[in-house]
Each structure stands twice: as C-alpha cells, then as structure tokens.
Amino acid sequence: LMGSHSLKRASAHYAVLVHLGRKLAQAGFLVVTGGGAGAMEAANMGAYLADKSDEDVKEALQIIATGNEGELEFLNATPACNVIKRFGYPTYMPSLGVPTWRYSKEPFNRFATYHAKFFSNALREDGLVHICRGGIIFGQGGPGTRQEVFQAACVNHEQLDVIDQCPLIFLDKQFWKSNGVYDVVHDTSKGTPFHDYLLITDEIDHAVQHLIKHAADKRLPRYTDLTQFKPRIW
C-alpha cells in the first residue's frame, strides 16, 4: 500500500487503511508499505492487529488518534508507542515496512513485523513496485504517491509476461478522480493487458476481493494460517 506520510491519525481515511491492512493480512496477503508514517503506518497497524478483535481495533484507533498536536504529528511516536504498550510488540503478522533510512521528516513506523531499509529513496520505491506482484493499493497521497502511481503503471506496461503484471487499485473515488490521476492511467492503458487490472473504489472489501481474484487467477500463494510462521520465527 502506498499513500501520504502526513495523513492524520484521527482522519477517516486513516481508519479505513487500518481496516484494509487488517483484512488483507487476514486474507493471507503480506502487507507491504514504505514503512513510514501516515497511510503507511495505518496499513502496517492494520496488519499488526490482524489477530485482534474488532473491539481491540476500535480501541487501538482511539489510542492512536489521541495526543497528536501540531502539523508534524507524524514525528510524534508517543501515540503509536501507547498502542504497542496496550497490545504488545509486533509479533508474526504478515507485515513489512521498507523505509528510506533516514528520509527527511519521515521516520519509520512502529507496527511492521519486518523492516528493510534503503539509503536511496529511488531504489526503495523501485523495489517496492517490483515486489508487489499481488497488487498495489494507492490511498490518498501527494506528489510522492502520484509518482509511484505512474512508476507502477510504467512497470506494468513494460512487463512482457502477463503473470508479472499486477492490479493497481485506487482507494477513494472522489480523491483520485478529482486530481485526474486515475483517468490518465485508465485512458493511457487502454489496449494493454493490465488495463483490466485497474480498479477505483471506495470499498475496502471490493479492493480485497479484487486482489483475491487476481491471486487465484494467477495461482499466487497466500497464507492460509497466520500462526504458521510463529514456531519458526518466534
């Protein structure tokens, strides 16, 4: 999942991405983000809560939304640490963060189970696009996220083997239609195989089902039991 590092923790879209990350992990996907704050933190947090109850998720969202003051709230680690204090350190949930070490004003988040680090942001973004064979979901984002959209579209367009092309999902119709990004990708991809992999939606269940169908069609592996890694790793 890709999206803005400055997304507010108390915003509705942050909560949507937490629920999305949780559902993706529960559906057997490895949730991969840029490992930073905002939208990335939300998706990793959702995966972190994959084995928790709905009430636990509600409580976690209340905790993470508390104590954020100022425009640079993503530099404040206290609310995230409070969630971990309540629910424990990340365990074996399928969650990966790939931050740039250290990108200006974008610290890594506390919720990913695994962390990979790059010292070059260009290499990091290229790597993220290439490993996400199961699909990429774009939440609300600014210039960096929009660059990643076109980077992913270019990679999809250049793939010679359809098996290596992946879905591009734009979450939040109003946001992605109003800025014209989705329309550009949609219109310029006509006549290419990956055109049918595009999806714009407001529903996280729609997004998850789109990825499940893609994985089934291409026989991509998904986890069947979230505890299967526990004995080997923990």
Backbone as JSON, one array per atom type, in Angstrom:
{
  "sequence": "LMGSHSLKRASAHYAVLVHLGRKLAQAGFLVVTGGGAGAMEAANMGAYLADKSDEDVKEALQIIATGNEGELEFLNATPACNVIKRFGYPTYMPSLGVPTWRYSKEPFNRFATYHAKFFSNALREDGLVHICRGGIIFGQGGPGTRQEVFQAACVNHEQLDVIDQCPLIFLDKQFWKSNGVYDVVHDTSKGTPFHDYLLITDEIDHAVQHLIKHAADKRLPRYTDLTQFKPRIW",
  "N": [[0.83, -1.18, 0.0], [0.47, 2.24, -0.8], [0.76, 5.66, 0.08], [0.07, 8.9, 1.56], [2.53, 10.27, 3.8], [1.8, 12.13, 5.63], [-0.78, 11.8, 6.45], [-3.43, 12.28, 8.68], [-3.78, 10.87, 11.92], [-6.23, 10.81, 13.2], [-8.02, 10.94, 11.18], [-10.69, 9.98, 8.91], [-9.86, 8.49, 6.7], [-7.47, 7.36, 7.53], [-8.39, 5.47, 9.41], [-9.81, 3.84, 7.64], [-7.7, 2.73, 6.16], [-6.39, 1.29, 8.15], [-8.29, -0.71, 8.71], [-8.32, -1.87, 6.18], [-5.64, -2.85, 5.91], [-5.71, -4.77, 7.93], [-7.71, -6.55, 6.99], [-6.48, -7.43, 4.63], [-4.23, -8.8, 5.63], [-5.53, -10.8, 7.07], [-6.67, -12.11, 4.95], [-4.58, -13.43, 3.9], [-2.47, -12.09, 2.67], [0.77, -10.6, 2.37], [1.33, -7.61, 3.86], [2.7, -4.83, 2.55], [4.44, -1.83, 2.92], [5.78, 1.53, 2.52], [6.94, 1.83, 4.94], [6.87, 4.12, 6.48], [5.28, 6.98, 8.02], [1.81, 8.04, 8.55], [-0.33, 7.04, 5.96], [1.09, 4.72, 5.47], [1.84, 3.85, 8.02], [-0.74, 3.34, 8.98], [-1.65, 1.15, 7.4], [0.26, -0.84, 8.06], [-0.28, -0.96, 10.78], [-2.85, -2.0, 10.71], [-2.36, -4.6, 9.76], [-0.8, -5.48, 11.87], [-2.75, -5.71, 13.8], [-4.16, -7.9, 13.0], [-4.78, -10.33, 14.26], [-6.32, -9.55, 16.32], [-9.36, -8.58, 18.09], [-12.46, -7.05, 16.86], [-13.25, -5.11, 18.67], [-10.83, -4.56, 19.88], [-9.48, -3.35, 17.77], [-11.0, -1.04, 17.44], [-10.45, 0.2, 19.89], [-7.68, 0.55, 19.61], [-7.6, 2.4, 17.51], [-8.7, 4.6, 18.76], [-6.72, 5.12, 20.64], [-4.45, 5.7, 19.02], [-5.27, 8.01, 17.84], [-5.14, 9.89, 19.78], [-3.46, 12.51, 21.47], [-2.05, 13.79, 19.48], [-0.61, 16.57, 18.35], [-0.22, 19.58, 16.48], [1.17, 20.32, 13.19], [3.06, 18.49, 12.34], [2.5, 15.84, 13.19], [3.25, 13.27, 12.6], [5.81, 12.98, 13.4], [5.63, 12.41, 16.0], [5.97, 9.88, 18.1], [4.7, 8.89, 20.32], [1.79, 8.25, 20.49], [1.7, 5.9, 18.9], [3.44, 4.27, 20.31], [1.93, 4.01, 22.6], [-0.17, 2.43, 21.7], [1.22, 0.05, 21.23], [2.09, -0.44, 23.81], [-0.32, -1.13, 24.95], [-1.23, -3.36, 23.42], [0.97, -4.93, 22.86], [4.23, -5.77, 21.44], [4.94, -5.92, 17.87], [4.32, -9.1, 16.42], [4.15, -11.97, 14.71], [2.67, -11.28, 12.51], [1.8, -10.86, 9.02], [3.54, -8.47, 7.82], [5.34, -5.89, 6.36], [7.68, -3.27, 6.37], [9.28, -0.86, 4.36], [11.32, 1.43, 4.67], [13.02, 4.54, 3.8], [16.23, 5.21, 4.89], [17.76, 7.74, 6.54], [14.81, 9.18, 5.66], [13.96, 12.54, 4.93], [12.04, 14.0, 7.41], [10.39, 11.77, 7.69], [9.99, 9.37, 9.63], [10.44, 5.86, 10.36], [7.67, 3.57, 10.9], [6.12, 2.04, 13.84], [4.83, -0.42, 13.63], [5.25, -2.46, 11.74], [6.09, -5.88, 11.18], [8.42, -6.78, 10.05], [11.36, -5.1, 8.9], [12.87, -3.51, 6.19], [15.62, -1.67, 4.92], [16.5, 1.15, 2.97], [19.0, 3.29, 1.65], [18.77, 4.9, -0.45], [16.15, 6.65, -1.78], [15.03, 6.43, -4.33], [15.78, 3.85, -5.19], [14.47, 2.41, -3.25], [11.71, 2.92, -3.8], [11.5, 1.86, -6.37], [12.09, -0.79, -5.81], [9.92, -1.48, -4.14], [7.74, -1.31, -5.94], [8.37, -3.41, -7.67], [8.31, -5.75, -6.09], [5.71, -6.1, -5.37], [3.8, -8.13, -6.43], [1.31, -9.11, -5.96], [-0.4, -6.99, -6.07], [-1.04, -3.42, -5.94], [-2.18, -0.95, -3.78], [-3.38, 2.3, -3.76], [-3.66, 4.8, -1.5], [-4.94, 7.99, -0.36], [-2.75, 10.56, -1.39], [0.16, 12.65, -1.97], [2.52, 14.34, -4.11], [4.65, 12.39, -4.04], [3.29, 9.92, -3.84], [1.83, 10.0, -6.2], [3.84, 9.97, -8.07], [4.67, 7.33, -7.65], [2.42, 5.99, -8.56], [2.53, 6.37, -11.4], [4.99, 5.26, -11.87], [4.51, 2.59, -11.19], [2.58, 2.02, -13.11], [4.1, 2.26, -15.43], [5.95, 0.16, -15.08], [4.17, -2.02, -15.14], [3.23, -1.76, -17.76], [5.52, -2.34, -19.24], [6.07, -4.97, -18.69], [6.62, -8.09, -20.09], [5.54, -10.57, -19.68], [2.36, -11.58, -18.74], [1.91, -12.65, -16.25], [3.5, -11.25, -14.55], [2.37, -8.8, -14.31], [0.44, -6.58, -12.32], [-2.46, -5.81, -10.25], [-3.61, -2.41, -9.98], [-4.91, -0.47, -7.6], [-7.08, 2.12, -6.79], [-7.92, 3.8, -4.03], [-10.58, 5.54, -2.84], [-12.65, 7.2, -4.57], [-13.47, 9.88, -5.12], [-11.2, 11.39, -4.47], [-9.18, 10.43, -6.26], [-10.35, 10.76, -8.73], [-10.82, 13.49, -8.84], [-8.32, 14.69, -8.97], [-7.4, 13.83, -11.37], [-5.56, 11.78, -11.8], [-6.21, 9.01, -11.85], [-7.77, 8.88, -14.19], [-5.89, 9.48, -16.18], [-4.13, 7.26, -16.03], [-5.98, 5.22, -16.56], [-6.96, 5.89, -19.16], [-4.63, 5.94, -20.75], [-3.8, 3.36, -20.61], [-5.42, 1.8, -22.1], [-6.02, -0.9, -24.29], [-3.89, -2.34, -23.46], [-2.74, -5.26, -21.67], [-2.79, -4.93, -18.84], [-4.76, -3.1, -18.34], [-7.24, -4.1, -17.56], [-6.73, -4.74, -14.96], [-6.94, -2.52, -13.44], [-8.55, -0.67, -10.85], [-10.92, 1.4, -9.3], [-12.23, 2.46, -6.29], [-14.39, 2.84, -3.39], [-14.71, 1.04, -1.47], [-13.34, -1.12, 0.87], [-13.65, -3.87, 1.01], [-14.24, -4.5, -1.62], [-11.8, -3.9, -2.82], [-10.12, -5.81, -1.57], [-11.28, -8.23, -2.44], [-10.82, -8.01, -5.17], [-8.06, -8.33, -5.28], [-7.85, -10.9, -4.23], [-9.12, -12.41, -6.23], [-7.37, -11.94, -8.35], [-5.04, -13.16, -7.35], [-5.91, -15.8, -7.24], [-6.47, -16.33, -9.94], [-3.92, -16.23, -11.04], [-2.63, -18.05, -9.58], [-1.15, -17.3, -7.35], [0.63, -17.46, -4.26], [-0.99, -17.47, -1.05], [-1.17, -16.82, 2.45], [-2.48, -19.31, 4.59], [-2.83, -19.71, 7.22], [-2.36, -17.7, 9.88], [-0.74, -18.3, 12.01], [1.25, -19.92, 11.14], [3.89, -19.14, 10.85], [4.78, -18.7, 13.35], [6.11, -20.73, 15.05], [8.58, -21.0, 13.7], [9.73, -18.46, 13.58], [9.31, -17.09, 15.95]],
  "CA": [[0.0, 0.0, 0.0], [1.2, 3.49, -0.89], [-0.07, 6.8, 0.41], [0.73, 10.06, 2.17], [3.13, 10.13, 5.12], [1.25, 13.16, 6.51], [-2.18, 11.5, 6.74], [-3.71, 12.45, 10.1], [-4.19, 9.64, 12.61], [-7.63, 10.89, 13.59], [-8.85, 11.09, 9.98], [-11.48, 8.81, 8.5], [-9.1, 7.68, 5.75], [-6.51, 6.58, 8.32], [-9.12, 4.32, 9.93], [-10.1, 2.97, 6.5], [-6.49, 1.99, 5.8], [-6.16, 0.31, 9.21], [-9.19, -1.84, 8.45], [-7.86, -2.51, 4.95], [-4.45, -3.64, 6.21], [-6.14, -5.93, 8.73], [-8.41, -7.5, 6.12], [-5.5, -8.02, 3.71], [-3.45, -9.79, 6.37], [-6.43, -11.92, 7.38], [-6.94, -12.81, 3.7], [-3.39, -14.19, 3.52], [-1.51, -11.29, 1.93], [1.81, -9.86, 3.07], [1.06, -6.18, 3.73], [3.97, -4.14, 2.35], [4.34, -0.37, 2.78], [7.06, 2.24, 2.54], [7.47, 1.77, 6.29], [6.87, 5.42, 7.12], [4.15, 7.42, 8.83], [0.58, 8.31, 7.83], [-1.0, 5.92, 5.32], [1.94, 3.53, 5.63], [1.65, 3.42, 9.41], [-2.09, 2.82, 9.13], [-1.73, -0.2, 6.81], [1.05, -1.75, 8.9], [-1.01, -1.11, 12.03], [-3.95, -2.92, 10.45], [-1.81, -5.96, 9.73], [-0.38, -5.74, 13.25], [-3.96, -6.04, 14.56], [-4.91, -8.93, 12.27], [-5.24, -11.39, 15.15], [-7.06, -8.93, 17.42], [-10.8, -8.49, 17.9], [-12.98, -5.79, 16.35], [-13.22, -4.15, 19.78], [-9.43, -4.17, 20.05], [-9.16, -2.41, 16.69], [-11.67, 0.21, 17.79], [-9.68, 0.81, 20.98], [-6.39, 0.97, 19.06], [-7.82, 3.62, 16.73], [-8.9, 5.68, 19.71], [-5.41, 5.43, 21.25], [-3.54, 6.29, 18.05], [-5.79, 9.34, 17.49], [-5.04, 10.73, 20.96], [-2.14, 13.05, 21.79], [-1.38, 14.29, 18.28], [-0.74, 18.01, 18.24], [0.66, 20.22, 15.52], [1.13, 19.89, 11.8], [4.0, 17.4, 12.11], [2.16, 14.79, 14.16], [3.89, 12.0, 12.25], [7.07, 12.89, 14.11], [5.3, 12.09, 17.39], [5.85, 8.42, 18.21], [4.04, 8.51, 21.57], [0.54, 7.52, 20.31], [1.99, 4.54, 18.41], [4.02, 3.53, 21.44], [0.83, 3.71, 23.52], [-0.87, 1.27, 21.14], [2.07, -1.12, 21.49], [2.04, -0.68, 25.26], [-1.61, -1.78, 25.24], [-1.45, -4.63, 22.71], [2.19, -5.7, 22.72], [5.09, -5.54, 20.29], [4.6, -6.73, 16.69], [4.73, -10.5, 16.53], [4.43, -12.69, 13.47], [1.7, -10.92, 11.49], [2.47, -10.64, 7.73], [3.61, -7.03, 7.65], [6.69, -5.46, 6.02], [7.9, -1.85, 6.1], [10.52, -0.63, 3.62], [11.57, 2.87, 4.71], [14.32, 5.1, 3.44], [16.92, 5.4, 6.17], [16.52, 8.23, 7.07], [14.2, 10.13, 4.74], [13.65, 13.79, 5.62], [10.73, 14.16, 8.05], [9.56, 10.57, 7.54], [10.53, 8.27, 10.43], [9.77, 4.58, 10.14], [6.6, 3.34, 11.87], [6.38, 1.04, 14.87], [3.91, -1.55, 13.58], [5.65, -3.52, 10.82], [6.77, -7.02, 11.79], [9.76, -6.82, 9.45], [11.8, -3.82, 8.32], [14.01, -3.47, 5.27], [15.96, -0.26, 4.82], [17.26, 1.63, 1.82], [19.59, 4.61, 1.82], [18.36, 5.66, -1.64], [14.69, 6.59, -1.91], [14.7, 5.97, -5.68], [15.89, 2.39, -5.2], [13.41, 1.88, -2.37], [10.43, 2.96, -4.49], [11.57, 0.89, -7.47], [12.0, -2.12, -5.21], [8.55, -1.71, -3.69], [6.89, -1.55, -7.1], [8.7, -4.69, -8.28], [8.0, -6.92, -5.27], [4.27, -6.18, -5.08], [3.16, -8.87, -7.52], [-0.09, -9.36, -5.63], [-1.19, -5.79, -6.33], [-0.7, -2.19, -5.22], [-3.31, -0.1, -3.44], [-2.98, 3.68, -3.55], [-4.52, 5.65, -0.7], [-4.74, 9.41, -0.61], [-1.34, 10.91, -1.33], [0.61, 13.84, -2.7], [3.43, 14.13, -5.25], [5.39, 11.13, -3.96], [2.37, 8.82, -4.16], [1.46, 10.09, -7.61], [5.0, 9.46, -8.8], [4.63, 5.87, -7.53], [1.35, 5.52, -9.45], [3.0, 6.31, -12.78], [6.09, 4.3, -11.88], [3.9, 1.26, -11.22], [1.93, 1.88, -14.41], [5.17, 2.04, -16.41], [6.45, -1.21, -14.89], [3.13, -2.92, -15.66], [3.18, -1.64, -19.23], [6.72, -2.9, -19.84], [6.18, -6.4, -18.42], [6.31, -8.91, -21.26], [4.75, -11.71, -19.23], [1.18, -11.13, -18.02], [1.98, -13.14, -14.88], [4.23, -10.27, -13.76], [1.58, -7.58, -14.19], [-0.32, -6.64, -11.07], [-3.54, -4.82, -10.13], [-3.41, -1.1, -9.38], [-6.21, -0.12, -7.01], [-7.13, 3.49, -6.3], [-8.91, 3.81, -2.96], [-11.19, 6.87, -2.67], [-13.0, 7.64, -5.91], [-13.51, 11.34, -5.25], [-9.84, 11.91, -4.44], [-8.38, 10.07, -7.43], [-10.97, 11.32, -9.93], [-10.74, 14.95, -8.84], [-6.98, 15.16, -9.37], [-7.15, 13.39, -12.74], [-4.53, 10.74, -11.91], [-6.8, 7.74, -12.28], [-8.2, 8.99, -15.59], [-4.71, 9.4, -17.04], [-3.69, 5.86, -16.07], [-7.03, 4.44, -17.21], [-7.06, 6.19, -20.59], [-3.39, 5.61, -21.46], [-3.55, 1.92, -20.55], [-6.36, 1.09, -22.98], [-5.35, -1.72, -25.29], [-2.82, -3.12, -22.83], [-3.3, -6.31, -20.8], [-3.01, -4.57, -17.44], [-5.9, -2.18, -18.22], [-8.31, -4.78, -16.82], [-6.34, -4.88, -13.56], [-7.18, -1.26, -12.74], [-9.79, -0.58, -10.08], [-11.11, 2.56, -8.43], [-13.32, 2.07, -5.41], [-14.44, 3.38, -2.03], [-15.0, -0.08, -0.58], [-12.15, -1.94, 1.11], [-13.96, -5.27, 0.67], [-14.12, -4.59, -3.08], [-10.37, -3.94, -3.1], [-9.57, -7.1, -1.13], [-11.77, -9.28, -3.33], [-10.13, -7.83, -6.45], [-6.73, -8.94, -5.13], [-8.04, -12.35, -4.04], [-9.39, -12.99, -7.56], [-6.13, -11.88, -9.11], [-4.15, -14.19, -6.82], [-6.44, -17.1, -7.64], [-6.31, -16.47, -11.4], [-2.5, -16.43, -11.36], [-2.13, -19.06, -8.64], [-0.17, -16.72, -6.45], [0.44, -18.01, -2.92], [-1.48, -16.67, 0.07], [-1.11, -17.54, 3.72], [-3.73, -19.94, 4.98], [-2.88, -19.74, 8.68], [-1.47, -16.65, 10.36], [0.17, -18.82, 13.04], [2.18, -20.88, 10.56], [5.25, -18.65, 10.98], [5.11, -18.48, 14.76], [7.15, -21.62, 15.58], [9.86, -20.83, 13.04], [10.29, -17.13, 13.76], [9.22, -16.63, 17.33]],
  "C": [[0.88, 1.24, 0.0], [0.25, 4.64, -0.61], [0.73, 7.84, 1.18], [1.29, 9.77, 3.55], [2.52, 11.11, 6.12], [-0.24, 12.95, 6.81], [-2.41, 11.54, 8.25], [-4.26, 11.16, 10.72], [-5.65, 9.64, 13.01], [-8.57, 10.98, 12.39], [-9.6, 9.81, 9.64], [-10.68, 7.91, 7.57], [-8.04, 6.84, 6.46], [-7.19, 5.32, 8.85], [-9.45, 3.32, 8.82], [-8.88, 2.12, 6.16], [-6.09, 0.99, 6.89], [-7.02, -0.92, 8.98], [-8.78, -2.59, 7.19], [-6.65, -3.38, 5.21], [-4.79, -4.89, 6.99], [-6.8, -6.99, 7.86], [-7.46, -8.17, 5.14], [-4.68, -9.1, 4.41], [-4.3, -11.01, 6.68], [-6.74, -12.75, 6.14], [-5.7, -13.53, 3.17], [-2.37, -13.43, 2.71], [-0.44, -10.72, 2.87], [1.56, -8.38, 2.81], [2.4, -5.44, 3.69], [3.71, -2.64, 2.18], [5.75, 0.22, 2.69], [7.62, 2.39, 3.93], [7.46, 3.07, 7.06], [5.6, 5.69, 7.91], [2.87, 7.5, 7.97], [-0.09, 7.06, 7.28], [-0.22, 4.62, 5.5], [1.81, 2.97, 7.04], [0.29, 2.76, 9.59], [-2.2, 1.39, 8.59], [-0.95, -1.21, 7.63], [0.36, -1.98, 10.25], [-2.18, -2.08, 11.86], [-3.49, -4.36, 10.44], [-1.37, -6.4, 11.12], [-1.55, -6.21, 14.1], [-4.75, -7.19, 13.94], [-5.46, -10.02, 13.17], [-5.99, -10.84, 16.36], [-8.55, -8.82, 17.08], [-11.21, -7.14, 17.32], [-12.95, -4.71, 17.44], [-11.79, -3.67, 20.04], [-9.03, -3.14, 18.99], [-9.77, -1.05, 16.98], [-10.9, 0.94, 18.88], [-8.34, 1.33, 20.47], [-6.52, 2.26, 18.26], [-8.05, 4.82, 17.64], [-7.57, 6.1, 20.33], [-4.52, 6.17, 20.27], [-3.98, 7.71, 17.67], [-5.65, 10.34, 18.63], [-3.61, 11.22, 21.17], [-1.35, 13.53, 20.6], [-1.63, 15.79, 18.15], [0.23, 18.54, 17.18], [0.58, 19.62, 14.14], [2.01, 18.67, 11.54], [3.75, 16.25, 13.09], [2.85, 13.48, 13.86], [5.28, 11.87, 12.86], [6.88, 12.49, 15.57], [5.04, 10.58, 17.51], [5.04, 7.97, 19.41], [2.72, 7.77, 21.36], [0.75, 6.09, 19.81], [2.57, 3.68, 19.52], [2.94, 3.16, 22.45], [0.0, 2.53, 23.02], [-0.09, -0.01, 21.44], [2.1, -1.46, 22.98], [0.77, -1.43, 25.64], [-1.7, -3.17, 24.64], [-0.19, -5.45, 22.48], [2.97, -5.36, 21.47], [4.63, -6.36, 19.09], [5.14, -8.14, 16.83], [5.0, -11.09, 15.17], [3.4, -12.38, 12.39], [2.42, -10.58, 10.18], [2.52, -9.17, 7.35], [5.06, -6.6, 7.47], [6.71, -3.95, 5.78], [9.25, -1.66, 5.43], [10.79, 0.87, 3.58], [12.9, 3.26, 4.1], [15.0, 5.54, 4.72], [17.97, 6.51, 6.05], [16.02, 9.31, 6.15], [13.79, 11.38, 5.52], [12.21, 13.82, 6.11], [9.82, 12.95, 7.84], [10.18, 9.41, 8.31], [9.8, 6.97, 10.13], [8.7, 4.37, 11.21], [6.89, 2.15, 12.76], [5.67, -0.29, 14.66], [4.31, -2.69, 12.65], [6.35, -4.64, 11.58], [8.22, -7.07, 11.33], [10.07, -5.45, 8.86], [12.97, -4.09, 7.37], [14.36, -2.0, 5.13], [16.8, 0.02, 3.58], [17.83, 3.0, 2.15], [19.28, 5.49, 0.61], [16.85, 5.52, -1.79], [14.27, 6.1, -3.29], [14.75, 4.45, -5.77], [14.79, 1.76, -4.36], [12.07, 1.83, -3.11], [10.4, 1.97, -5.65], [11.44, -0.53, -6.94], [10.59, -2.45, -4.75], [7.63, -2.06, -4.86], [7.13, -2.95, -7.67], [8.33, -5.9, -7.43], [6.5, -7.11, -5.05], [3.51, -6.87, -6.21], [1.68, -9.14, -7.24], [-0.99, -8.17, -5.87], [-0.73, -4.62, -5.49], [-1.97, -1.39, -5.02], [-2.78, 1.3, -3.14], [-4.04, 4.39, -2.72], [-4.28, 7.1, -1.06], [-3.26, 9.77, -0.46], [-1.01, 12.09, -2.2], [1.56, 13.48, -3.83], [4.18, 12.81, -5.22], [4.53, 9.94, -4.33], [2.01, 8.83, -5.64], [2.63, 9.66, -8.5], [5.0, 7.93, -8.79], [3.54, 5.27, -8.41], [1.88, 5.34, -10.86], [4.2, 5.37, -12.92], [5.55, 2.88, -11.98], [3.23, 1.0, -12.56], [2.97, 1.59, -15.5], [5.71, 0.62, -16.31], [5.45, -2.22, -15.44], [3.12, -2.93, -17.18], [4.35, -2.36, -19.89], [6.87, -4.41, -19.59], [5.75, -7.21, -19.63], [5.41, -10.07, -20.91], [3.6, -11.22, -18.37], [1.24, -11.55, -16.55], [2.66, -12.11, -13.97], [3.51, -8.94, -13.64], [0.67, -7.69, -12.98], [-1.42, -5.58, -11.05], [-3.05, -3.51, -9.51], [-4.78, -0.62, -8.9], [-6.13, 1.28, -6.41], [-8.28, 3.59, -5.29], [-9.31, 5.26, -2.66], [-11.46, 7.48, -4.04], [-12.91, 9.16, -6.07], [-12.1, 11.92, -5.31], [-9.12, 11.65, -5.76], [-9.02, 10.53, -8.74], [-10.78, 12.83, -10.0], [-9.37, 15.46, -9.26], [-6.55, 14.65, -10.74], [-6.16, 12.24, -12.89], [-5.1, 9.44, -12.42], [-7.18, 7.79, -13.76], [-7.03, 8.88, -16.55], [-4.25, 7.95, -17.17], [-4.7, 5.0, -16.81], [-7.01, 4.64, -18.72], [-5.81, 5.77, -21.35], [-3.07, 4.12, -21.43], [-4.5, 1.12, -21.44], [-5.6, 0.34, -24.07], [-4.2, -2.53, -24.74], [-3.43, -4.16, -21.9], [-3.61, -5.84, -19.38], [-4.15, -3.56, -17.25], [-7.01, -2.79, -17.38], [-7.97, -4.97, -15.35], [-6.57, -3.6, -12.76], [-8.52, -1.3, -12.02], [-9.79, 0.71, -9.29], [-12.35, 2.29, -7.6], [-13.26, 2.84, -4.09], [-14.56, 2.27, -1.0], [-13.77, -0.95, -0.39], [-12.42, -3.41, 0.8], [-13.85, -5.5, -0.83], [-12.65, -4.71, -3.47], [-9.76, -5.29, -2.75], [-10.02, -8.23, -2.06], [-11.12, -9.21, -4.71], [-8.75, -8.5, -6.4], [-6.83, -10.45, -4.94], [-8.28, -13.02, -5.39], [-8.14, -13.01, -8.4], [-5.18, -12.98, -8.66], [-4.61, -15.58, -7.24], [-6.23, -17.35, -9.13], [-4.87, -16.8, -11.77], [-1.83, -17.45, -10.43], [-0.98, -18.53, -7.79], [-0.42, -17.23, -5.03], [-0.14, -16.99, -1.95], [-1.36, -17.5, 1.33], [-2.46, -18.14, 4.03], [-3.91, -19.96, 6.5], [-1.86, -18.74, 9.21], [-0.47, -17.14, 11.41], [1.27, -19.71, 12.46], [3.64, -20.45, 10.69], [5.7, -18.56, 12.44], [6.19, -19.42, 15.28], [8.53, -21.36, 14.99], [10.54, -19.51, 13.38], [10.32, -16.73, 15.23], [9.33, -17.8, 18.31]]
}
